[in-house]
Amino acid sequence: MESYEQFLEEMKTKLRDVVPEPEIYIKAEIAYEINRLKQERNAVILGHNYMEPALFHSIPDYVGDSLGLSRIAAQTDKDIIVFCGVRFMAETAKILNPEKTVLLPAARAGCSLAESITAGDVRRLREQFPGVPVVSYVNTYADVKAESDVCCTSSNAAAVVESLGVDTVIFLPDEYLARNVARETGKHIIFPTKSGWKADATLDYQLIGWHGRCEVHEQFTVQDIEDIRAEYPDVVILAHPECSPEVVAASDFSGSTSAMIRYVQDVDAPRYLLLTECAMGDNIAAANPEKAMLRLCRVRCPHMNEITLEDTLAALQKTQYVIEVPEEIRLRALRAVERMIAIG
């Protein structure tokens, strides 16, 4: 393990333009102890792209989006998995690694999307649309995954829907991602209400959606894009597929967090704006100091921001907060998650 002095200098070099120097000194001490402790405890740390820069660039062994981290979680040989992300991500790691100890650094770390639908909702939809397969976004809790045929991420959602080879698919729970998939695949979509749905044979539809939204991505508007373009006409705007179809259509590129990172790295532009959790823009800026990144940070994800270096250290020190998934639910959810990973 490198010396603390070397570690501090590396953090100062990488984060100098995105984190105040006094904060780097404080965070570096915590991060260095986390890295020492994870070796001692044979732990692996997974960090989602939305983590704050001081954490993202110091302690994860692997960083990425939900799909990439799910693949890594399925392959790790470590005894402990510390998931620096939100609860549904840590649950997915536990689904794939029942024998491992999976820790979430925050007691709650929820998600507005995951909380927008229940297993009971999925069962009612199956009753209303018998025989129709269910695709659940990975941003759902384990009991919802257990009621699903296959999971997907924002990077493979359309591919998962098309892979089923059927006329009609239930796609849950993100309304905007569903609408964007419908637009991409040319499918007509309907949205049953929570109070129920009476089948109507006269309607033409191929996708059945749900009214769930990400509380961050739903805030971005076409007016935001117009305002930014008016001030910076040469900006390239990247939108996450959890944004509305209107926002996606008005942007220059739409893709998962990993796809957006690759786009910024591979495509030369005078400046970039990411319509997603603002911390990711900071993380890209730290890794690519030659790239000019704009910010639109009036809305932050309160759930991702619950994950801190301080709590990650406490999680390793105290073996808290341990993620458990009942075995009957885990086994059913595992099938849906493994199908997602196999599709890629």
Long-range contacts (C-beta under 8 A, 24 or more apart in sequence): 1-35, 1-36, 1-39, 4-28, 4-29, 4-32, 7-31, 7-32, 7-35, 7-58, 8-32, 11-54, 11-57, 11-58, 14-57, 14-286, 14-287, 15-53, 15-54, 15-57, 15-286, 17-285, 17-286, 17-289, 18-53, 18-282, 18-285, 18-286, 19-53, 19-54, 23-54, 24-54, 27-54, 27-55, 27-58, 27-309, 28-58, 30-309, 30-310, 30-313, 31-55, 31-58, 31-59, 31-309, 33-313, 34-58, 34-59, 34-309, 34-312, 34-313, 34-316, 35-59, 37-313, 37-316, 37-317, 38-80, 38-82, 38-316, 41-79, 41-80, 41-316, 42-78, 42-79, 42-80, 43-78, 43-79, 43-80, 43-81, 43-82, 43-316, 44-72, 44-76, 44-78, 44-80, 44-81, 44-82, 45-82, 45-84, 45-312, 46-72, 46-73, 46-81, 46-82, 46-83, 46-84, 46-85, 46-89, 46-93, 47-84, 47-85, 48-84, 48-85, 48-86, 48-89, 48-257, 48-304, 49-257, 49-258, 49-261, 49-280, 49-283, 50-85, 50-257, 50-276, 50-277, 50-279, 50-280, 50-301, 50-304, 51-84, 51-85, 51-279, 51-283, 51-304, 51-307, 52-279, 52-282, 52-305, 52-307, 52-308, 53-279, 53-282, 53-283, 53-286, 54-309, 55-84, 55-307, 55-308, 55-309, 55-312, 56-279, 56-283, 56-286, 57-283, 57-286, 57-287, 58-309, 59-84, 59-309, 59-312, 60-84, 64-257, 64-258, 65-153, 65-154, 65-155, 65-256, 65-257, 65-258, 66-92, 66-138, 66-139, 66-153, 66-154, 67-138, 67-153, 67-155, 67-156, 67-256, 67-258, 67-340, 67-341, 67-344, 68-258, 69-93, 70-96, 70-138, 70-153, 70-337, 70-340, 70-341, 71-341, 73-97, 74-341, 76-100, 80-316, 80-319, 82-312, 82-315, 82-316, 83-323, 84-307, 84-312, 85-109, 85-304, 85-307, 86-110, 86-111, 86-114, 86-303, 86-304, 86-307, 87-111, 87-114, 87-141, 87-323, 88-114, 88-138, 88-139, 88-140, 88-141, 88-142, 89-138, 90-323, 91-141, 91-142, 91-323, 91-325, 92-138, 92-142, 92-145, 92-337, 93-323, 94-142, 94-323, 94-324, 94-325, 94-330, 95-142, 95-145, 95-325, 95-330, 95-333, 95-334, 95-337, 96-334, 96-337, 96-338, 98-325, 98-327, 98-330, 101-319, 101-322, 102-322, 102-323, 103-315, 103-316, 103-319, 103-320, 103-321, 103-322, 103-323, 104-315, 104-321, 104-323, 105-306, 105-307, 105-308, 105-311, 105-312, 105-314, 105-315, 105-321, 106-306, 106-307, 106-308, 106-311, 106-321, 107-321, 108-303, 108-306, 109-303, 109-304, 109-306, 109-307, 110-303, 111-139, 111-303, 112-212, 112-213, 112-214, 112-215, 112-303, 113-137, 113-139, 113-140, 113-173, 113-174, 113-212, 113-213, 113-214, 113-242, 114-139, 114-140, 114-141, 114-144, 114-173, 116-173, 116-210, 116-211, 116-212, 116-213, 117-144, 117-172, 117-173, 117-210, 117-212, 118-143, 118-144, 119-143, 119-144, 119-146, 119-147, 121-172, 121-194, 121-210, 122-147, 122-148, 122-172, 123-147, 124-196, 125-170, 125-172, 125-192, 125-197, 125-208, 125-210, 126-170, 128-192, 128-196, 128-197, 128-199, 129-168, 129-170, 129-197, 129-199, 129-208, 132-166, 132-168, 132-169, 132-170, 132-208, 133-164, 133-166, 133-169, 133-170, 134-169, 134-170, 134-172, 135-160, 135-161, 135-164, 135-169, 135-170, 135-171, 135-172, 136-172, 136-173, 136-336, 137-171, 137-172, 137-173, 137-174, 137-177, 138-337, 138-340, 139-173, 139-174, 139-214, 140-172, 140-173, 142-325, 142-329, 142-330, 142-333, 143-329, 143-333, 144-172, 144-173, 145-332, 145-333, 145-336, 145-337, 146-329, 146-330, 146-332, 146-333, 146-336, 147-332, 148-172, 148-333, 148-336, 149-336, 149-339, 150-336, 150-339, 150-340, 150-343, 151-336, 151-337, 151-339, 151-340, 152-340, 152-343, 153-256, 153-340, 154-240, 154-241, 154-242, 154-255, 154-256, 154-257, 155-255, 155-256, 155-258, 155-259, 156-340, 156-343, 156-344, 157-181, 157-241, 158-184, 158-185, 159-343, 159-344, 160-340, 160-343, 161-185, 161-187, 161-207, 163-343, 167-206, 168-205, 168-206, 168-207, 168-208, 169-206, 169-207, 169-208, 170-207, 170-208, 171-207, 171-208, 171-209, 171-210, 172-209, 172-210, 172-212, 173-210, 173-211, 173-212, 174-210, 174-212, 174-213, 174-214, 174-242, 175-209, 175-210, 175-211, 175-212, 175-213, 176-213, 176-214, 176-217, 176-218, 176-241, 176-242, 176-243, 176-244, 176-245, 177-241, 177-242, 178-207, 178-209, 178-210, 179-209, 179-244, 179-245, 180-241, 180-245, 180-248, 180-254, 181-207, 181-241, 182-206, 182-207, 182-209, 183-245, 183-248, 213-242, 214-242, 215-299, 215-301, 215-302, 216-276, 216-277, 216-299, 216-300, 216-301, 217-242, 217-243, 217-275, 217-276, 218-242, 218-243, 218-244, 219-298, 219-299, 220-244, 220-247, 220-275, 220-296, 221-247, 222-246, 222-247, 222-250, 224-275, 224-296, 225-250, 225-251, 225-275, 226-250, 228-273, 228-294, 228-296, 232-271, 232-273, 232-294, 234-269, 234-270, 234-271, 235-269, 235-270, 235-271, 235-272, 235-273, 235-294, 236-267, 236-269, 236-270, 236-271, 236-272, 236-273, 237-272, 237-273, 237-275, 238-263, 238-264, 238-272, 238-273, 238-274, 238-275, 238-276, 239-275, 239-276, 240-274, 240-275, 240-276, 243-275, 247-275, 251-275, 264-288, 264-291, 264-293, 277-301, 277-304, 279-304, 279-305
